[in-house]
């Protein structure tokens, strides 16, 4: 029986925290240990630059930190493929092709993107960059480039998975049944409040 491919990842903008652990990492380890899946985890350094473009050293430094965090929670490189997004240029190519299938209006309606833009006013002011607004398209490319079928995410990421599913349906309607629609996999602990109560 062919194993279902799991694809998920994190942006290297700092050390992973308890929210990451209960929201997704714990579940990733559990799925890895079941032995019935083919797990892939990416360190999304290109995506991290969408709101850290003015501090690439921060992103570069945290690639290693995130990798160490993965290992410390039990992600086993003998059972799970861990890779760095920027080292797979085909993902950037897919992003360009997919960008033709999504309107600016649809990206602006994505609830996760809207929330994040509001939280990042100090970075963008009143005008968000194309790169940040379009990161859901890049995320769809990440998932589909590796035939991700199951995507362990936090609850806040559900609109992004839905947007990926829309891109897959549109692509398949034009080019034939090539891509698989991914399914989100939520942990039992969907959200953890931080010490800042957010």
N, CA and C atoms as a LAMMPS dump frame, in Angstrom:
ITEM: TIMESTEP
0
ITEM: NUMBER OF ATOMS
594
ITEM: BOX BOUNDS ff ff ff
-5.0000000000000000e+02 5.0000000000000000e+02
-5.0000000000000000e+02 5.0000000000000000e+02
-5.0000000000000000e+02 5.0000000000000000e+02
ITEM: ATOMS id mol type element x y z
1 1 1 N 0.837 -1.181 0
2 1 2 C 0 0 0
3 1 3 C 0.882 1.244 0
4 2 1 N 0.579 2.182 -0.892
5 2 2 C 1.34 3.427 -0.974
6 2 3 C 1.008 4.325 0.211
7 3 1 N 2.046 4.852 0.837
8 3 2 C 1.848 5.725 1.996
9 3 3 C 1.382 7.102 1.543
10 4 1 N 0.478 7.703 2.327
11 4 2 C 0.039 9.062 2.036
12 4 3 C 1.142 10.029 2.413
13 5 1 N 1.38 11.001 1.541
14 5 2 C 2.423 12 1.766
15 5 3 C 1.888 13.106 2.673
16 6 1 N 2.639 13.386 3.713
17 6 2 C 2.359 14.509 4.605
18 6 3 C 3.334 15.62 4.242
19 7 1 N 2.838 16.851 4.146
20 7 2 C 3.729 17.973 3.932
21 7 3 C 3.312 19.122 4.841
22 8 1 N 4.278 19.631 5.569
23 8 2 C 4.036 20.772 6.448
24 8 3 C 5.355 21.483 6.662
25 9 1 N 5.333 22.567 7.386
26 9 2 C 6.583 23.285 7.62
27 9 3 C 6.389 24.513 8.478
28 10 1 N 7.495 25.235 8.646
29 10 2 C 7.499 26.435 9.479
30 10 3 C 8.42 27.473 8.858
31 11 1 N 8.102 28.723 9.153
32 11 2 C 8.942 29.841 8.715
33 11 3 C 10.058 30.054 9.748
34 12 1 N 11.294 30.15 9.312
35 12 2 C 12.397 30.344 10.261
36 12 3 C 12.573 31.815 10.651
37 13 1 N 11.665 32.293 11.47
38 13 2 C 11.738 33.688 11.923
39 13 3 C 12.113 33.777 13.398
40 14 1 N 12.346 32.66 14.016
41 14 2 C 12.723 32.597 15.425
42 14 3 C 12.599 31.158 15.892
43 15 1 N 12.962 30.939 17.143
44 15 2 C 12.828 29.597 17.709
45 15 3 C 11.353 29.211 17.734
46 16 1 N 11.066 27.936 17.575
47 16 2 C 9.694 27.464 17.69
48 16 3 C 9.291 27.53 19.159
49 17 1 N 7.988 27.663 19.404
50 17 2 C 7.515 27.873 20.777
51 17 3 C 6.423 26.864 21.128
52 18 1 N 5.882 27.002 22.313
53 18 2 C 4.9 26.042 22.826
54 18 3 C 3.658 25.963 21.936
55 19 1 N 3.286 27.079 21.323
56 19 2 C 2.155 27.06 20.387
57 19 3 C 2.428 26.171 19.195
58 20 1 N 3.655 26.233 18.679
59 20 2 C 4.041 25.336 17.584
60 20 3 C 3.98 23.881 18.054
61 21 1 N 4.475 23.658 19.278
62 21 2 C 4.527 22.28 19.77
63 21 3 C 3.136 21.666 19.867
64 22 1 N 2.234 22.329 20.603
65 22 2 C 0.893 21.761 20.78
66 22 3 C 0.022 21.925 19.534
67 23 1 N 0.282 22.962 18.749
68 23 2 C -0.523 23.199 17.555
69 23 3 C -0.202 22.281 16.397
70 24 1 N 1.061 21.824 16.315
71 24 2 C 1.424 21.04 15.145
72 24 3 C 2.559 20.036 15.368
73 25 1 N 3.624 20.451 16.044
74 25 2 C 4.806 19.583 16.149
75 25 3 C 4.509 18.246 16.814
76 26 1 N 3.758 18.275 17.907
77 26 2 C 3.419 17.042 18.622
78 26 3 C 2.693 16.071 17.686
79 27 1 N 1.78 16.614 16.903
80 27 2 C 1.015 15.794 15.959
81 27 3 C 1.917 15.265 14.837
82 28 1 N 2.887 16.055 14.4
83 28 2 C 3.816 15.608 13.355
84 28 3 C 4.61 14.397 13.828
85 29 1 N 5.072 14.449 15.069
86 29 2 C 5.84 13.321 15.616
87 29 3 C 4.949 12.082 15.691
88 30 1 N 3.711 12.271 16.149
89 30 2 C 2.765 11.154 16.253
90 30 3 C 2.537 10.519 14.873
91 31 1 N 2.282 11.336 13.868
92 31 2 C 2.044 10.822 12.516
93 31 3 C 3.293 10.13 11.96
94 32 1 N 4.463 10.69 12.252
95 32 2 C 5.728 10.085 11.821
96 32 3 C 5.887 8.684 12.408
97 33 1 N 5.546 8.548 13.673
98 33 2 C 5.746 7.279 14.378
99 33 3 C 4.728 6.212 13.994
100 34 1 N 3.611 6.601 13.413
101 34 2 C 2.61 5.608 13.006
102 34 3 C 3.121 4.727 11.875
103 35 1 N 4.096 5.227 11.111
104 35 2 C 4.713 4.418 10.062
105 35 3 C 3.86 4.182 8.833
106 36 1 N 2.716 4.835 8.749
107 36 2 C 1.841 4.625 7.583
108 36 3 C 1.829 5.843 6.652
109 37 1 N 2.657 6.846 6.988
110 37 2 C 2.727 8.066 6.189
111 37 3 C 4.148 8.286 5.699
112 38 1 N 4.273 9.137 4.707
113 38 2 C 5.562 9.557 4.155
114 38 3 C 5.688 11.055 4.448
115 39 1 N 6.257 11.412 5.632
116 39 2 C 6.257 12.82 6.035
117 39 3 C 7.414 13.645 5.463
118 40 1 N 7.068 14.867 5.028
119 40 2 C 8.022 15.87 4.565
120 40 3 C 7.774 17.138 5.371
121 41 1 N 8.846 17.765 5.843
122 41 2 C 8.73 19.027 6.576
123 41 3 C 9.697 20.027 5.962
124 42 1 N 9.162 21.186 5.582
125 42 2 C 10.025 22.191 4.996
126 42 3 C 10.293 23.324 5.967
127 43 1 N 11.463 23.88 5.833
128 43 2 C 11.816 25.106 6.535
129 43 3 C 11.636 26.206 5.491
130 44 1 N 10.574 27.003 5.661
131 44 2 C 10.1 27.938 4.633
132 44 3 C 10.857 29.265 4.684
133 45 1 N 12.125 29.222 4.279
134 45 2 C 12.952 30.429 4.348
135 45 3 C 12.553 31.478 3.32
136 46 1 N 12.103 31.077 2.141
137 46 2 C 11.66 32.049 1.14
138 46 3 C 10.411 32.761 1.65
139 47 1 N 9.48 32.013 2.176
140 47 2 C 8.257 32.62 2.714
141 47 3 C 8.576 33.545 3.889
142 48 1 N 9.565 33.191 4.694
143 48 2 C 9.934 34.036 5.835
144 48 3 C 10.429 35.404 5.374
145 49 1 N 10.987 35.479 4.179
146 49 2 C 11.478 36.757 3.666
147 49 3 C 10.35 37.705 3.277
148 50 1 N 9.123 37.202 3.133
149 50 2 C 8.02 38.076 2.725
150 50 3 C 7.745 39.176 3.735
151 51 1 N 8.031 38.924 5.006
152 51 2 C 7.881 39.993 5.999
153 51 3 C 9.162 40.213 6.803
154 52 1 N 10.255 39.625 6.336
155 52 2 C 11.578 39.843 6.928
156 52 3 C 12.585 40.216 5.841
157 53 1 N 12.09 40.798 4.751
158 53 2 C 12.936 41.151 3.615
159 53 3 C 14.057 42.107 4.003
160 54 1 N 13.825 42.89 5.045
161 54 2 C 14.824 43.858 5.488
162 54 3 C 15.816 43.261 6.497
163 55 1 N 15.665 41.968 6.808
164 55 2 C 16.553 41.31 7.758
165 55 3 C 16.816 39.86 7.331
166 56 1 N 17.445 39.667 6.167
167 56 2 C 17.672 38.299 5.699
168 56 3 C 18.584 37.494 6.623
169 57 1 N 19.453 38.155 7.362
170 57 2 C 20.341 37.44 8.284
171 57 3 C 19.535 36.732 9.366
172 58 1 N 18.457 37.361 9.824
173 58 2 C 17.575 36.737 10.825
174 58 3 C 17.028 35.419 10.287
175 59 1 N 16.567 35.437 9.048
176 59 2 C 16.011 34.224 8.426
177 59 3 C 17.104 33.173 8.272
178 60 1 N 18.25 33.585 7.752
179 60 2 C 19.365 32.651 7.535
180 60 3 C 19.765 31.972 8.845
181 61 1 N 19.893 32.756 9.915
182 61 2 C 20.297 32.229 11.228
183 61 3 C 19.258 31.244 11.768
184 62 1 N 17.992 31.54 11.562
185 62 2 C 16.942 30.728 12.163
186 62 3 C 16.63 29.45 11.403
187 63 1 N 17.156 29.28 10.199
188 63 2 C 16.988 28.003 9.492
189 63 3 C 17.571 26.885 10.36
190 64 1 N 18.765 27.108 10.857
191 64 2 C 19.406 26.104 11.711
192 64 3 C 18.645 25.917 13.023
193 65 1 N 18.176 27.017 13.606
194 65 2 C 17.44 26.943 14.876
195 65 3 C 16.18 26.092 14.73
196 66 1 N 15.445 26.306 13.652
197 66 2 C 14.212 25.544 13.424
198 66 3 C 14.551 24.064 13.211
199 67 1 N 15.604 23.786 12.46
200 67 2 C 16.018 22.392 12.256
201 67 3 C 16.346 21.732 13.596
202 68 1 N 17.046 22.441 14.461
203 68 2 C 17.381 21.885 15.778
204 68 3 C 16.114 21.688 16.617
205 69 1 N 15.175 22.606 16.508
206 69 2 C 13.91 22.451 17.233
207 69 3 C 13.168 21.203 16.759
208 70 1 N 13.162 20.961 15.448
209 70 2 C 12.525 19.745 14.921
210 70 3 C 13.126 18.504 15.561
211 71 1 N 14.442 18.446 15.556
212 71 2 C 15.123 17.277 16.107
213 71 3 C 14.846 17.136 17.603
214 72 1 N 14.779 18.26 18.312
215 72 2 C 14.6 18.209 19.768
216 72 3 C 13.215 17.708 20.183
217 73 1 N 12.207 17.879 19.312
218 73 2 C 10.867 17.389 19.673
219 73 3 C 10.621 15.966 19.19
220 74 1 N 11.584 15.4 18.442
221 74 2 C 11.436 14.008 18.027
222 74 3 C 11.239 13.785 16.544
223 75 1 N 11.343 14.838 15.729
224 75 2 C 11.3 14.609 14.289
225 75 3 C 12.583 13.855 13.93
226 76 1 N 12.428 12.699 13.322
227 76 2 C 13.55 11.809 13.03
228 76 3 C 13.866 11.868 11.529
229 77 1 N 15.058 12.372 11.156
230 77 2 C 15.397 12.471 9.735
231 77 3 C 15.481 11.124 9.008
232 78 1 N 15.473 10.014 9.763
233 78 2 C 15.428 8.703 9.118
234 78 3 C 13.995 8.335 8.721
235 79 1 N 13.02 9.038 9.323
236 79 2 C 11.607 8.752 9.046
237 79 3 C 10.902 9.905 8.341
238 80 1 N 11.46 11.106 8.459
239 80 2 C 10.849 12.309 7.912
240 80 3 C 11.883 13.068 7.087
241 81 1 N 11.507 13.467 5.888
242 81 2 C 12.386 14.286 5.061
243 81 3 C 12.238 15.737 5.495
244 82 1 N 13.349 16.341 5.902
245 82 2 C 13.376 17.758 6.271
246 82 3 C 14.157 18.475 5.169
247 83 1 N 13.576 19.543 4.609
248 83 2 C 14.291 20.253 3.556
249 83 3 C 14.074 21.763 3.678
250 84 1 N 14.96 22.502 3.024
251 84 2 C 14.916 23.963 3.049
252 84 3 C 14.283 24.438 1.743
253 85 1 N 13.254 25.257 1.873
254 85 2 C 12.459 25.702 0.731
255 85 3 C 13.301 26.293 -0.396
256 86 1 N 14.25 27.151 -0.079
257 86 2 C 15.024 27.841 -1.121
258 86 3 C 15.919 26.9 -1.916
259 87 1 N 16.143 25.693 -1.422
260 87 2 C 16.987 24.741 -2.141
261 87 3 C 16.214 23.923 -3.169
262 88 1 N 14.918 24.219 -3.319
263 88 2 C 14.088 23.541 -4.326
264 88 3 C 13.526 24.621 -5.256
265 89 1 N 14.3 25.037 -6.275
266 89 2 C 13.874 26.138 -7.146
267 89 3 C 12.598 25.858 -7.929
268 90 1 N 12.262 24.59 -8.109
269 90 2 C 11.024 24.258 -8.829
270 90 3 C 9.787 24.797 -8.11
271 91 1 N 9.885 24.954 -6.792
272 91 2 C 8.761 25.507 -6.041
273 91 3 C 8.503 26.949 -6.475
274 92 1 N 9.574 27.715 -6.681
275 92 2 C 9.418 29.095 -7.145
276 92 3 C 8.79 29.127 -8.545
277 93 1 N 9.175 28.175 -9.39
278 93 2 C 8.59 28.099 -10.73
279 93 3 C 7.094 27.816 -10.651
280 94 1 N 6.717 26.854 -9.82
281 94 2 C 5.293 26.556 -9.652
282 94 3 C 4.532 27.765 -9.124
283 95 1 N 5.145 28.514 -8.221
284 95 2 C 4.512 29.707 -7.668
285 95 3 C 4.152 30.678 -8.783
286 96 1 N 5.053 30.863 -9.73
287 96 2 C 4.785 31.763 -10.858
288 96 3 C 3.607 31.246 -11.673
289 97 1 N 3.573 29.958 -11.981
290 97 2 C 2.46 29.408 -12.762
291 97 3 C 1.136 29.535 -12.006
292 98 1 N 1.159 29.212 -10.714
293 98 2 C -0.067 29.3 -9.917
294 98 3 C -0.547 30.728 -9.754
295 99 1 N 0.373 31.692 -9.772
296 99 2 C -0.038 33.09 -9.577
297 99 3 C -0.978 33.56 -10.681
298 100 1 N -0.963 32.884 -11.821
299 100 2 C -1.879 33.218 -12.909
300 100 3 C -3.291 32.692 -12.66
301 101 1 N -3.453 31.88 -11.634
302 101 2 C -4.751 31.251 -11.364
303 101 3 C -5.491 31.885 -10.19
304 102 1 N -4.883 32.896 -9.565
305 102 2 C -5.461 33.498 -8.359
306 102 3 C -5.527 35.009 -8.538
307 103 1 N -6.678 35.589 -8.215
308 103 2 C -6.803 37.042 -8.337
309 103 3 C -6.294 37.741 -7.074
310 104 1 N -5.935 38.987 -7.234
311 104 2 C -5.53 39.816 -6.096
312 104 3 C -6.69 39.908 -5.105
313 105 1 N -7.906 40.066 -5.618
314 105 2 C -9.078 40.172 -4.741
315 105 3 C -9.226 38.919 -3.878
316 106 1 N -8.975 37.746 -4.447
317 106 2 C -9.096 36.505 -3.669
318 106 3 C -8.028 36.444 -2.582
319 107 1 N -6.82 36.86 -2.906
320 107 2 C -5.762 36.878 -1.907
321 107 3 C -6.108 37.846 -0.773
322 108 1 N -6.659 38.986 -1.123
323 108 2 C -7.015 39.993 -0.106
324 108 3 C -8.158 39.532 0.79
325 109 1 N -8.989 38.608 0.303
326 109 2 C -10.109 38.088 1.114
327 109 3 C -9.701 36.962 2.049
328 110 1 N -8.507 36.415 1.881
329 110 2 C -8.081 35.295 2.717
330 110 3 C -8.004 35.764 4.171
331 111 1 N -8.803 35.171 5.07
332 111 2 C -8.835 35.635 6.466
333 111 3 C -7.477 35.594 7.17
334 112 1 N -6.677 34.581 6.904
335 112 2 C -5.36 34.492 7.54
336 112 3 C -4.465 35.632 7.069
337 113 1 N -4.472 35.903 5.776
338 113 2 C -3.653 36.98 5.224
339 113 3 C -4.13 38.327 5.767
340 114 1 N -5.434 38.533 5.811
341 114 2 C -5.976 39.794 6.341
342 114 3 C -5.53 40.028 7.785
343 115 1 N -5.608 38.991 8.593
344 115 2 C -5.192 39.102 10.004
345 115 3 C -3.71 39.427 10.101
346 116 1 N -2.899 38.725 9.32
347 116 2 C -1.454 38.94 9.375
348 116 3 C -1.054 40.321 8.874
349 117 1 N -1.731 40.825 7.84
350 117 2 C -1.433 42.171 7.344
351 117 3 C -1.736 43.198 8.434
352 118 1 N -2.863 43.022 9.121
353 118 2 C -3.224 43.939 10.208
354 118 3 C -2.189 43.904 11.333
355 119 1 N -1.635 42.734 11.597
356 119 2 C -0.628 42.59 12.651
357 119 3 C 0.736 43.148 12.242
358 120 1 N 0.952 43.367 10.961
359 120 2 C 2.268 43.776 10.458
360 120 3 C 2.262 45.197 9.901
361 121 1 N 1.412 46.052 10.429
362 121 2 C 1.336 47.446 9.966
363 121 3 C 2.677 48.154 10.085
364 122 1 N 3.45 47.818 11.142
365 122 2 C 4.75 48.49 11.334
366 122 3 C 5.738 48.135 10.232
367 123 1 N 5.524 47.005 9.564
368 123 2 C 6.419 46.597 8.472
369 123 3 C 5.947 47.199 7.152
370 124 1 N 4.647 47.086 6.889
371 124 2 C 4.125 47.454 5.579
372 124 3 C 3.468 48.83 5.52
373 125 1 N 3.101 49.389 6.66
374 125 2 C 2.346 50.638 6.629
375 125 3 C 0.978 50.383 6.028
376 126 1 N 0.599 51.197 5.068
377 126 2 C -0.727 51.058 4.44
378 126 3 C -0.697 50.243 3.148
379 127 1 N 0.482 49.799 2.719
380 127 2 C 0.596 49.115 1.434
381 127 3 C 1.456 47.864 1.563
382 128 1 N 0.818 46.711 1.501
383 128 2 C 1.505 45.43 1.644
384 128 3 C 2.254 45.085 0.353
385 129 1 N 3.342 44.331 0.477
386 129 2 C 4.101 43.931 -0.707
387 129 3 C 3.397 42.783 -1.441
388 130 1 N 3.708 42.676 -2.723
389 130 2 C 3.19 41.574 -3.535
390 130 3 C 3.622 40.23 -2.952
391 131 1 N 4.884 40.161 -2.508
392 131 2 C 5.41 38.906 -1.966
393 131 3 C 4.615 38.423 -0.774
394 132 1 N 4.286 39.339 0.138
395 132 2 C 3.536 38.918 1.32
396 132 3 C 2.101 38.558 0.95
397 133 1 N 1.457 39.4 0.156
398 133 2 C 0.076 39.121 -0.242
399 133 3 C -0.024 37.787 -0.972
400 134 1 N 1.003 37.441 -1.734
401 134 2 C 0.964 36.222 -2.534
402 134 3 C 1.533 34.979 -1.875
403 135 1 N 1.9 35.064 -0.586
404 135 2 C 2.523 33.876 0.007
405 135 3 C 1.611 32.651 0.037
406 136 1 N 0.272 32.789 0.057
407 136 2 C -0.543 31.565 -0.042
408 136 3 C -0.328 30.809 -1.351
409 137 1 N 0.018 31.523 -2.409
410 137 2 C 0.289 30.877 -3.69
411 137 3 C 1.585 30.071 -3.583
412 138 1 N 2.587 30.648 -2.941
413 138 2 C 3.846 29.942 -2.706
414 138 3 C 3.616 28.717 -1.827
415 139 1 N 2.763 28.874 -0.829
416 139 2 C 2.469 27.743 0.059
417 139 3 C 1.785 26.61 -0.716
418 140 1 N 0.909 26.967 -1.638
419 140 2 C 0.265 25.945 -2.478
420 140 3 C 1.307 25.216 -3.32
421 141 1 N 2.291 25.961 -3.818
422 141 2 C 3.357 25.332 -4.598
423 141 3 C 4.177 24.381 -3.729
424 142 1 N 4.445 24.787 -2.489
425 142 2 C 5.18 23.909 -1.57
426 142 3 C 4.452 22.58 -1.388
427 143 1 N 3.159 22.665 -1.164
428 143 2 C 2.363 21.465 -0.884
429 143 3 C 2.273 20.558 -2.11
430 144 1 N 1.981 21.152 -3.254
431 144 2 C 1.737 20.34 -4.446
432 144 3 C 3.015 19.853 -5.112
433 145 1 N 4.125 20.574 -4.938
434 145 2 C 5.398 20.144 -5.551
435 145 3 C 5.806 18.769 -5.051
436 146 1 N 5.409 18.45 -3.824
437 146 2 C 5.769 17.163 -3.231
438 146 3 C 4.555 16.25 -3.061
439 147 1 N 3.472 16.56 -3.779
440 147 2 C 2.244 15.765 -3.727
441 147 3 C 1.727 15.606 -2.3
442 148 1 N 1.769 16.696 -1.546
443 148 2 C 1.256 16.65 -0.182
444 148 3 C -0.234 16.357 -0.167
445 149 1 N -0.612 15.321 0.542
446 149 2 C -2.028 14.957 0.657
447 149 3 C -2.593 15.373 2.003
448 150 1 N -1.779 15.254 3.045
449 150 2 C -2.185 15.635 4.398
450 150 3 C -1.254 16.738 4.87
451 151 1 N -1.846 17.806 5.448
452 151 2 C -1.055 18.951 5.877
453 151 3 C -1.373 19.257 7.336
454 152 1 N -0.521 18.806 8.273
455 152 2 C -0.735 19.131 9.687
456 152 3 C -0.485 20.625 9.916
457 153 1 N -1.531 21.326 10.347
458 153 2 C -1.446 22.777 10.548
459 153 3 C -2.217 23.18 11.795
460 154 1 N -1.985 24.418 12.197
461 154 2 C -2.799 25.024 13.235
462 154 3 C -4.098 25.528 12.62
463 155 1 N -5.087 25.756 13.449
464 155 2 C -6.407 26.194 12.987
465 155 3 C -6.332 27.475 12.146
466 156 1 N -5.401 28.357 12.482
467 156 2 C -5.269 29.622 11.764
468 156 3 C -4.86 29.436 10.304
469 157 1 N -4.344 28.27 9.969
470 157 2 C -3.872 28.01 8.607
471 157 3 C -4.948 27.401 7.69
472 158 1 N -6.12 27.102 8.219
473 158 2 C -7.168 26.466 7.412
474 158 3 C -7.538 27.27 6.156
475 159 1 N -7.667 28.615 6.228
476 159 2 C -7.967 29.347 4.994
477 159 3 C -6.878 29.218 3.931
478 160 1 N -5.634 29.038 4.35
479 160 2 C -4.552 28.871 3.386
480 160 3 C -4.635 27.504 2.697
481 161 1 N -5.025 26.492 3.448
482 161 2 C -5.194 25.159 2.845
483 161 3 C -6.369 25.181 1.878
484 162 1 N -7.426 25.878 2.242
485 162 2 C -8.575 25.99 1.333
486 162 3 C -8.169 26.711 0.051
487 163 1 N -7.348 27.749 0.182
488 163 2 C -6.894 28.462 -1.015
489 163 3 C -6.04 27.539 -1.891
490 164 1 N -5.224 26.698 -1.284
491 164 2 C -4.445 25.716 -2.039
492 164 3 C -5.381 24.762 -2.787
493 165 1 N -6.422 24.317 -2.113
494 165 2 C -7.384 23.405 -2.743
495 165 3 C -8.04 24.073 -3.962
496 166 1 N -8.34 25.366 -3.844
497 166 2 C -8.923 26.108 -4.968
498 166 3 C -7.946 26.165 -6.145
499 167 1 N -6.677 26.416 -5.854
500 167 2 C -5.657 26.467 -6.908
501 167 3 C -5.55 25.11 -7.588
502 168 1 N -5.551 24.033 -6.805
503 168 2 C -5.471 22.684 -7.37
504 168 3 C -6.661 22.417 -8.281
505 169 1 N -7.866 22.766 -7.83
506 169 2 C -9.062 22.528 -8.66
507 169 3 C -8.997 23.32 -9.967
508 170 1 N -8.561 24.574 -9.881
509 170 2 C -8.476 25.394 -11.094
510 170 3 C -7.409 24.837 -12.037
511 171 1 N -6.247 24.491 -11.494
512 171 2 C -5.17 23.921 -12.312
513 171 3 C -5.655 22.648 -13.004
514 172 1 N -6.28 21.753 -12.243
515 172 2 C -6.755 20.485 -12.806
516 172 3 C -7.85 20.693 -13.854
517 173 1 N -8.674 21.718 -13.675
518 173 2 C -9.737 21.971 -14.655
519 173 3 C -9.156 22.433 -15.99
520 174 1 N -7.987 23.044 -15.958
521 174 2 C -7.346 23.534 -17.184
522 174 3 C -6.409 22.489 -17.781
523 175 1 N -5.592 21.848 -16.944
524 175 2 C -4.514 20.986 -17.432
525 175 3 C -4.76 19.492 -17.259
526 176 1 N -5.888 19.12 -16.698
527 176 2 C -6.175 17.71 -16.457
528 176 3 C -5.895 17.354 -15.01
529 177 1 N -6.331 16.176 -14.611
530 177 2 C -6.191 15.739 -13.211
531 177 3 C -4.737 15.385 -12.906
532 178 1 N -3.979 16.402 -12.539
533 178 2 C -2.548 16.246 -12.277
534 178 3 C -2.243 16.332 -10.781
535 179 1 N -2.878 17.283 -10.114
536 179 2 C -2.554 17.578 -8.717
537 179 3 C -3.575 16.983 -7.759
538 180 1 N -3.108 16.676 -6.548
539 180 2 C -3.987 16.165 -5.497
540 180 3 C -4.421 17.307 -4.59
541 181 1 N -5.685 17.291 -4.193
542 181 2 C -6.165 18.285 -3.231
543 181 3 C -5.732 17.864 -1.834
544 182 1 N -5.029 18.728 -1.135
545 182 2 C -4.576 18.366 0.21
546 182 3 C -5.696 18.502 1.239
547 183 1 N -5.537 17.776 2.332
548 183 2 C -6.464 17.88 3.463
549 183 3 C -5.688 18.379 4.671
550 184 1 N -6.283 19.299 5.416
551 184 2 C -5.67 19.786 6.653
552 184 3 C -5.851 18.734 7.742
553 185 1 N -4.85 18.597 8.584
554 185 2 C -4.912 17.715 9.747
555 185 3 C -4.669 18.592 10.978
556 186 1 N -5.708 18.747 11.796
557 186 2 C -5.6 19.571 13
558 186 3 C -5.267 18.713 14.208
559 187 1 N -4.507 19.295 15.114
560 187 2 C -4.256 18.596 16.38
561 187 3 C -5.467 18.807 17.282
562 188 1 N -5.522 18.078 18.371
563 188 2 C -6.643 18.249 19.303
564 188 3 C -6.552 19.594 20.03
565 189 1 N -5.351 20.176 20.094
566 189 2 C -5.155 21.496 20.698
567 189 3 C -4.964 22.473 19.556
568 190 1 N -6.029 23.173 19.183
569 190 2 C -5.979 24.004 17.986
570 190 3 C -5.272 25.332 18.21
571 191 1 N -5.428 25.942 19.389
572 191 2 C -4.797 27.232 19.668
573 191 3 C -4.319 27.268 21.103
574 192 1 N -3.16 27.875 21.296
575 192 2 C -2.58 28.053 22.628
576 192 3 C -2.361 29.549 22.833
577 193 1 N -2.848 30.092 23.938
578 193 2 C -2.606 31.497 24.231
579 193 3 C -1.164 31.694 24.663
580 194 1 N -0.546 32.737 24.173
581 194 2 C 0.811 33.075 24.58
582 194 3 C 0.795 33.82 25.896
583 195 1 N 1.976 34.104 26.404
584 195 2 C 2.09 34.879 27.637
585 195 3 C 1.543 36.287 27.434
586 196 1 N 1.481 36.744 26.174
587 196 2 C 0.908 38.059 25.886
588 196 3 C -0.62 38.011 25.759
589 197 1 N -1.196 36.823 26.028
590 197 2 C -2.641 36.561 25.982
591 197 3 C -3.234 36.653 24.586
592 198 1 N -2.393 36.553 23.56
593 198 2 C -2.868 36.573 22.172
594 198 3 C -2.719 35.208 21.576
